[in-house]
Amino acid sequence: MVCKVLCSEATEFRYERETLPLPRIGPWQSDLDSLLAATEGKFRRERLTPIRIFEELRTCGYEGGYDAVRRYARGWQRGHAR
């Protein structure tokens, strides 16, 4: 990146990914959707937090990271809030 800036006249470079791949969540997406749908209509105290959803997926065999689950859950909630 530094060499790219030094060799060219440009002063700013941006990398924007068009679609975010879900390599680890892909096979677990239906399970994740069902967990999120089950907690959607509940009171705030009774809802599963993203960390609890992550722990549920881990018991089923999910080997991905927490951050991927959290990002997916936030996007899912935004999509269903509309």
N, CA, C and O atoms as a MOPAC input file, in Angstrom:
PM7 MOZYME 1SCF
protein

 N      0.82200 1    -1.17900 1     0.00000 1
 C      0.00000 1     0.00000 1     0.00000 1
 C      0.87600 1     1.25800 1     0.00000 1
 O      0.57200 1     2.21800 1    -0.70700 1
 N      1.94700 1     1.26300 1     0.77500 1
 C      2.82400 1     2.43200 1     0.84000 1
 C      3.50300 1     2.65100 1    -0.50000 1
 O      3.60200 1     3.78100 1    -0.97900 1
 N      3.96500 1     1.58000 1    -1.09400 1
 C      4.61600 1     1.68500 1    -2.40400 1
 C      3.63600 1     2.20500 1    -3.45200 1
 O      4.00400 1     2.98700 1    -4.32900 1
 N      2.40600 1     1.76800 1    -3.35200 1
 C      1.37000 1     2.20800 1    -4.29000 1
 C      1.16600 1     3.72400 1    -4.19900 1
 O      0.98800 1     4.39400 1    -5.21600 1
 N      1.19300 1     4.25200 1    -2.98400 1
 C      1.00700 1     5.69000 1    -2.79300 1
 C      2.23800 1     6.45700 1    -3.27700 1
 O      2.10900 1     7.49800 1    -3.92100 1
 N      3.42100 1     5.94700 1    -2.97000 1
 C      4.64500 1     6.64200 1    -3.35800 1
 C      4.85600 1     6.65800 1    -4.86700 1
 O      5.38400 1     7.63100 1    -5.40600 1
 N      4.45400 1     5.60600 1    -5.54400 1
 C      4.67900 1     5.49800 1    -6.98900 1
 C      3.60700 1     6.21000 1    -7.81600 1
 O      3.79300 1     6.40400 1    -9.01700 1
 N      2.52300 1     6.59100 1    -7.21600 1
 C      1.44600 1     7.22800 1    -7.97700 1
 C      1.17500 1     8.63100 1    -7.45200 1
 O      1.69800 1     9.04400 1    -6.41700 1
 N      0.36600 1     9.32900 1    -8.17600 1
 C     -0.01000 1    10.68700 1    -7.79200 1
 C     -1.20300 1    10.70900 1    -6.83800 1
 O     -1.49400 1    11.74100 1    -6.23200 1
 N     -1.87700 1     9.60000 1    -6.70500 1
 C     -3.07700 1     9.54600 1    -5.86500 1
 C     -2.70800 1     9.69700 1    -4.38900 1
 O     -1.63500 1     9.27600 1    -3.95500 1
 N     -3.61200 1    10.30100 1    -3.63800 1
 C     -3.35300 1    10.50300 1    -2.21500 1
 C     -4.25500 1     9.66400 1    -1.31900 1
 O     -4.05500 1     9.60100 1    -0.10600 1
 N     -5.23800 1     9.02800 1    -1.91800 1
 C     -6.16000 1     8.24300 1    -1.09400 1
 C     -6.59800 1     6.99800 1    -1.85700 1
 O     -6.96900 1     7.07000 1    -3.02900 1
 N     -6.54900 1     5.86700 1    -1.18200 1
 C     -7.00200 1     4.61100 1    -1.74700 1
 C     -8.00500 1     3.98700 1    -0.79400 1
 O     -7.81900 1     4.01200 1     0.42300 1
 N     -9.05100 1     3.43700 1    -1.34400 1
 C    -10.08000 1     2.78300 1    -0.52100 1
 C    -10.34700 1     1.38500 1    -1.05300 1
 O    -10.35800 1     1.14000 1    -2.25900 1
 N    -10.55600 1     0.50500 1    -0.13500 1
 C    -10.94700 1    -0.85900 1    -0.48200 1
 C    -12.33500 1    -1.09000 1     0.08500 1
 O    -12.53800 1    -1.02800 1     1.29700 1
 N    -13.26900 1    -1.35100 1    -0.77900 1
 C    -14.63000 1    -1.61300 1    -0.32900 1
 C    -15.07600 1    -2.94900 1    -0.89000 1
 O    -15.09600 1    -3.15700 1    -2.10300 1
 N    -15.42800 1    -3.84200 1     0.00400 1
 C    -15.89400 1    -5.15300 1    -0.39700 1
 C    -17.37700 1    -5.05400 1    -0.69900 1
 O    -18.13600 1    -4.49400 1     0.09200 1
 N    -17.79400 1    -5.58700 1    -1.82900 1
 C    -19.20100 1    -5.47400 1    -2.21700 1
 C    -20.08600 1    -6.41300 1    -1.42400 1
 O    -21.14600 1    -6.01100 1    -0.94500 1
 N    -19.67000 1    -7.64200 1    -1.28200 1
 C    -20.45000 1    -8.59100 1    -0.48900 1
 C    -19.54000 1    -9.23000 1     0.53800 1
 O    -18.38200 1    -9.53600 1     0.25300 1
 N    -20.06200 1    -9.42700 1     1.72300 1
 C    -19.30200 1   -10.03500 1     2.79500 1
 C    -19.56000 1   -11.53900 1     2.78700 1
 O    -20.68900 1   -11.96700 1     3.02500 1
 N    -18.53700 1   -12.34500 1     2.51800 1
 C    -18.75700 1   -13.79000 1     2.46500 1
 C    -19.03700 1   -14.36000 1     3.85200 1
 O    -18.54800 1   -13.84400 1     4.85700 1
 N    -19.81900 1   -15.41600 1     3.89400 1
 C    -20.14200 1   -16.08100 1     5.15400 1
 C    -19.67900 1   -17.54100 1     5.08700 1
 O    -20.50800 1   -18.45000 1     5.08900 1
 N    -18.36000 1   -17.77300 1     5.02900 1
 C    -17.89700 1   -19.14300 1     4.82700 1
 C    -18.20500 1   -20.07500 1     5.99700 1
 O    -18.54900 1   -21.23600 1     5.77200 1
 N    -18.09300 1   -19.61000 1     7.21500 1
 C    -18.33300 1   -20.47600 1     8.37100 1
 C    -19.80200 1   -20.50500 1     8.76700 1
 O    -20.29800 1   -21.53000 1     9.23500 1
 N    -20.50300 1   -19.38600 1     8.58300 1
 C    -21.90700 1   -19.31800 1     8.99000 1
 C    -22.81500 1   -20.00800 1     7.98000 1
 O    -23.90000 1   -20.46400 1     8.34100 1
 N    -22.39900 1   -20.09200 1     6.74400 1
 C    -23.22600 1   -20.65700 1     5.68300 1
 C    -24.00500 1   -21.90600 1     6.07000 1
 O    -25.23100 1   -21.90400 1     5.95600 1
 N    -23.34400 1   -22.98500 1     6.52800 1
 C    -24.08500 1   -24.19700 1     6.89300 1
 C    -24.96900 1   -24.02900 1     8.12700 1
 O    -25.90800 1   -24.80200 1     8.32000 1
 N    -24.68600 1   -23.04600 1     8.95200 1
 C    -25.42900 1   -22.83300 1    10.20300 1
 C    -26.45400 1   -21.71500 1    10.08700 1
 O    -27.09700 1   -21.36200 1    11.07600 1
 N    -26.61100 1   -21.16500 1     8.91600 1
 C    -27.48800 1   -20.00800 1     8.73400 1
 C    -28.94100 1   -20.32000 1     9.09900 1
 O    -29.60600 1   -19.48600 1     9.71200 1
 N    -29.43500 1   -21.47800 1     8.74400 1
 C    -30.82900 1   -21.82300 1     9.07700 1
 C    -31.01300 1   -21.96600 1    10.58300 1
 O    -32.03400 1   -21.54100 1    11.12400 1
 N    -30.03000 1   -22.56500 1    11.27100 1
 C    -30.10700 1   -22.67500 1    12.73000 1
 C    -30.05200 1   -21.29700 1    13.38000 1
 O    -30.78200 1   -21.01800 1    14.33100 1
 N    -29.19600 1   -20.45600 1    12.86700 1
 C    -29.06200 1   -19.09900 1    13.39300 1
 C    -30.33500 1   -18.29700 1    13.16500 1
 O    -30.78100 1   -17.56600 1    14.04900 1
 N    -30.91800 1   -18.43500 1    11.98200 1
 C    -32.18500 1   -17.75700 1    11.69700 1
 C    -33.29500 1   -18.22000 1    12.63700 1
 O    -34.09100 1   -17.40700 1    13.10700 1
 N    -33.35200 1   -19.51500 1    12.91000 1
 C    -34.41000 1   -20.02200 1    13.80000 1
 C    -34.20900 1   -19.54200 1    15.23500 1
 O    -35.18500 1   -19.24100 1    15.92200 1
 N    -32.95900 1   -19.46600 1    15.70000 1
 C    -32.69800 1   -18.93900 1    17.04100 1
 C    -33.07900 1   -17.46600 1    17.13200 1
 O    -33.66300 1   -17.03100 1    18.12500 1
 N    -32.75000 1   -16.70700 1    16.10200 1
 C    -33.09100 1   -15.27800 1    16.10600 1
 C    -34.59900 1   -15.06600 1    16.01300 1
 O    -35.14000 1   -14.17100 1    16.66200 1
 N    -35.27200 1   -15.87200 1    15.22000 1
 C    -36.73100 1   -15.74800 1    15.08700 1
 C    -37.43500 1   -16.14100 1    16.37400 1
 O    -38.46400 1   -15.56100 1    16.72300 1
 N    -36.88900 1   -17.12200 1    17.08300 1
 C    -37.50500 1   -17.56600 1    18.33100 1
 C    -37.42800 1   -16.49700 1    19.41800 1
 O    -38.31600 1   -16.41100 1    20.26600 1
 N    -36.38400 1   -15.69200 1    19.39700 1
 C    -36.22900 1   -14.66900 1    20.42900 1
 C    -36.79600 1   -13.31600 1    20.02100 1
 O    -36.83600 1   -12.39500 1    20.83700 1
 N    -37.23200 1   -13.18100 1    18.77900 1
 C    -37.66400 1   -11.87500 1    18.27600 1
 C    -38.87300 1   -11.32700 1    19.02000 1
 O    -38.88200 1   -10.14300 1    19.35700 1
 N    -39.88400 1   -12.12700 1    19.29000 1
 C    -41.11300 1   -11.62200 1    19.88200 1
 C    -41.10200 1   -11.56300 1    21.40200 1
 O    -42.09500 1   -11.15900 1    22.00800 1
 N    -40.01700 1   -11.95100 1    22.02000 1
 C    -39.95800 1   -11.99500 1    23.48100 1
 C    -39.59900 1   -10.63100 1    24.06500 1
 O    -39.11900 1    -9.73600 1    23.37000 1
 N    -39.85300 1   -10.50900 1    25.37200 1
 C    -39.44000 1    -9.30500 1    26.07900 1
 C    -37.91700 1    -9.21900 1    26.07700 1
 O    -37.23000 1   -10.22600 1    25.91000 1
 N    -37.40600 1    -8.03000 1    26.26000 1
 C    -35.96100 1    -7.80100 1    26.19600 1
 C    -35.18000 1    -8.68800 1    27.17200 1
 O    -34.11100 1    -9.19200 1    26.82900 1
 N    -35.70000 1    -8.87800 1    28.36600 1
 C    -35.01300 1    -9.69900 1    29.37200 1
 C    -34.97900 1   -11.17100 1    28.98700 1
 O    -34.07900 1   -11.90100 1    29.40200 1
 N    -35.95000 1   -11.60700 1    28.19900 1
 C    -36.05700 1   -13.01800 1    27.84600 1
 C    -35.34600 1   -13.37100 1    26.54500 1
 O    -35.19600 1   -14.55100 1    26.22800 1
 N    -34.90900 1   -12.38000 1    25.79500 1
 C    -34.23400 1   -12.62800 1    24.51600 1
 C    -32.84300 1   -13.21000 1    24.74000 1
 O    -32.20200 1   -12.95100 1    25.75800 1
 N    -32.39400 1   -13.99200 1    23.77900 1
 C    -31.02900 1   -14.49600 1    23.80200 1
 C    -30.09000 1   -13.40400 1    23.30100 1
 O    -30.35400 1   -12.76700 1    22.28100 1
 N    -29.00500 1   -13.19400 1    24.01900 1
 C    -28.00100 1   -12.23800 1    23.58100 1
 C    -27.14800 1   -12.89300 1    22.49500 1
 O    -27.15000 1   -14.11700 1    22.36900 1
 N    -26.42700 1   -12.10400 1    21.71800 1
 C    -25.58200 1   -12.70000 1    20.68200 1
 C    -24.56500 1   -13.70600 1    21.23200 1
 O    -24.25000 1   -14.69200 1    20.56500 1
 N    -24.05500 1   -13.46900 1    22.43100 1
 C    -23.09300 1   -14.42000 1    22.99800 1
 C    -23.77600 1   -15.73600 1    23.35400 1
 O    -23.17800 1   -16.80100 1    23.20000 1
 N    -25.01600 1   -15.67900 1    23.82500 1
 C    -25.76000 1   -16.90800 1    24.13500 1
 C    -26.10300 1   -17.66000 1    22.85100 1
 O    -26.05800 1   -18.88900 1    22.82600 1
 N    -26.44200 1   -16.94200 1    21.79600 1
 C    -26.71200 1   -17.57400 1    20.50200 1
 C    -25.43900 1   -18.24600 1    19.99200 1
 O    -25.49000 1   -19.35800 1    19.46500 1
 N    -24.30000 1   -17.57600 1    20.14700 1
 C    -23.01400 1   -18.14100 1    19.75400 1
 C    -22.73000 1   -19.42200 1    20.53100 1
 O    -22.28200 1   -20.41300 1    19.95400 1
 N    -22.99100 1   -19.40500 1    21.83700 1
 C    -22.76100 1   -20.59200 1    22.65200 1
 C    -23.67900 1   -21.74200 1    22.24300 1
 O    -23.26500 1   -22.90200 1    22.25700 1
 N    -24.92400 1   -21.42700 1    21.88000 1
 C    -25.85400 1   -22.46600 1    21.40100 1
 C    -25.33400 1   -23.09800 1    20.11400 1
 O    -25.38100 1   -24.31700 1    19.95200 1
 N    -24.84000 1   -22.27000 1    19.20400 1
 C    -24.29600 1   -22.79400 1    17.95600 1
 C    -23.04900 1   -23.63900 1    18.20200 1
 O    -22.83400 1   -24.64500 1    17.52500 1
 N    -22.22400 1   -23.22900 1    19.17500 1
 C    -21.01200 1   -23.99100 1    19.48500 1
 C    -21.35400 1   -25.38700 1    19.99400 1
 O    -20.65000 1   -26.34900 1    19.68700 1
 N    -22.43400 1   -25.50400 1    20.77300 1
 C    -22.82600 1   -26.82800 1    21.25900 1
 C    -23.31500 1   -27.72000 1    20.12200 1
 O    -23.26700 1   -28.94600 1    20.22200 1
 N    -23.78300 1   -27.10300 1    19.04700 1
 C    -24.24600 1   -27.87700 1    17.87900 1
 C    -23.10700 1   -28.21800 1    16.92300 1
 O    -23.30100 1   -29.00000 1    15.99200 1
 N    -21.91500 1   -27.64300 1    17.13800 1
 C    -20.77300 1   -27.97400 1    16.29800 1
 C    -20.21700 1   -26.82700 1    15.47900 1
 O    -19.30400 1   -27.04000 1    14.68100 1
 N    -20.73200 1   -25.62400 1    15.64500 1
 C    -20.23100 1   -24.45700 1    14.91100 1
 C    -18.80500 1   -24.15500 1    15.35900 1
 O    -18.52300 1   -24.12200 1    16.55600 1
 N    -17.90400 1   -23.93400 1    14.39700 1
 C    -16.50300 1   -23.68900 1    14.72100 1
 C    -16.04100 1   -22.28200 1    14.36400 1
 O    -14.85400 1   -21.97700 1    14.47900 1
 N    -16.94800 1   -21.43100 1    13.93900 1
 C    -16.59500 1   -20.06500 1    13.56500 1
 C    -16.45000 1   -19.16900 1    14.78600 1
 O    -16.51800 1   -19.62800 1    15.92600 1
 N    -16.25100 1   -17.89400 1    14.52700 1
 C    -16.02400 1   -16.93500 1    15.59500 1
 C    -17.29100 1   -16.21300 1    16.03900 1
 O    -18.31400 1   -16.22100 1    15.35400 1
 N    -17.18600 1   -15.59800 1    17.19600 1
 C    -18.30000 1   -14.86100 1    17.77200 1
 C    -18.64300 1   -13.63900 1    16.93300 1
 O    -19.81800 1   -13.32300 1    16.74900 1
 N    -17.62800 1   -12.95000 1    16.42300 1
 C    -17.86100 1   -11.70800 1    15.68900 1
 C    -18.72100 1   -11.93200 1    14.45500 1
 O    -19.55800 1   -11.09300 1    14.12100 1
 N    -18.52600 1   -13.04400 1    13.78300 1
 C    -19.34300 1   -13.35100 1    12.60400 1
 C    -20.80400 1   -13.54100 1    12.98500 1
 O    -21.70000 1   -13.09100 1    12.27000 1
 N    -21.04300 1   -14.20700 1    14.11100 1
 C    -22.41600 1   -14.41700 1    14.59800 1
 C    -23.03500 1   -13.08300 1    14.99100 1
 O    -24.19800 1   -12.82000 1    14.68400 1
 N    -22.26800 1   -12.24700 1    15.66300 1
 C    -22.76900 1   -10.94100 1    16.10000 1
 C    -23.13500 1   -10.07000 1    14.90400 1
 O    -24.19100 1    -9.43700 1    14.90000 1
 N    -22.26100 1   -10.02900 1    13.87500 1
 C    -22.55100 1    -9.23600 1    12.68200 1
 C    -23.77500 1    -9.75400 1    11.94500 1
 O    -24.59700 1    -8.96800 1    11.47400 1
 N    -23.90200 1   -11.06700 1    11.84400 1
 C    -25.05200 1   -11.64500 1    11.16200 1
 C    -26.33400 1   -11.32500 1    11.93400 1
 O    -27.34900 1   -10.97200 1    11.33300 1
 N    -26.29000 1   -11.44700 1    13.26300 1
 C    -27.47100 1   -11.17500 1    14.08700 1
 C    -27.89100 1    -9.71100 1    13.96800 1
 O    -29.08300 1    -9.41500 1    13.89500 1
 N    -26.93600 1    -8.80400 1    13.94700 1
 C    -27.26200 1    -7.38300 1    13.81600 1
 C    -27.89800 1    -7.09700 1    12.45900 1
 O    -28.88000 1    -6.35900 1    12.37900 1
 N    -27.35400 1    -7.66500 1    11.40900 1
 C    -27.93900 1    -7.49200 1    10.07400 1
 C    -29.32600 1    -8.10800 1     9.97400 1
 O    -30.21700 1    -7.54700 1     9.33500 1
 N    -29.50400 1    -9.24900 1    10.59900 1
 C    -30.80500 1    -9.91600 1    10.60000 1
 C    -31.85000 1    -9.06500 1    11.32200 1
 O    -32.98000 1    -8.92400 1    10.85400 1
 N    -31.46200 1    -8.50300 1    12.45900 1
 C    -32.37200 1    -7.65100 1    13.23000 1
 C    -32.73500 1    -6.39400 1    12.45700 1
 O    -33.89000 1    -5.96700 1    12.47800 1
 N    -31.76700 1    -5.79800 1    11.77700 1
 C    -32.06200 1    -4.61000 1    10.97400 1
 C    -33.01700 1    -4.93500 1     9.84600 1
 O    -33.90900 1    -4.14300 1     9.54100 1
 N    -32.84700 1    -6.07200 1     9.23200 1
 C    -33.71900 1    -6.48800 1     8.14800 1
 C    -35.13400 1    -6.77800 1     8.60300 1
 O    -36.08400 1    -6.53600 1     7.85900 1
 N    -35.29200 1    -7.29000 1     9.81000 1
 C    -36.62800 1    -7.61700 1    10.31200 1
 C    -37.27900 1    -6.46200 1    11.05700 1
 O    -38.47400 1    -6.51100 1    11.34800 1
 N    -36.51600 1    -5.43000 1    11.36700 1
 C    -37.08500 1    -4.25700 1    12.04600 1
 C    -37.89700 1    -3.39600 1    11.07800 1
 O    -38.75900 1    -2.62400 1    11.49600 1
 N    -37.61700 1    -3.53500 1     9.79800 1
 C    -38.30100 1    -2.70800 1     8.80000 1
 C    -39.65000 1    -3.20200 1     8.58500 1
 O    -40.39200 1    -2.64000 1     7.77900 1

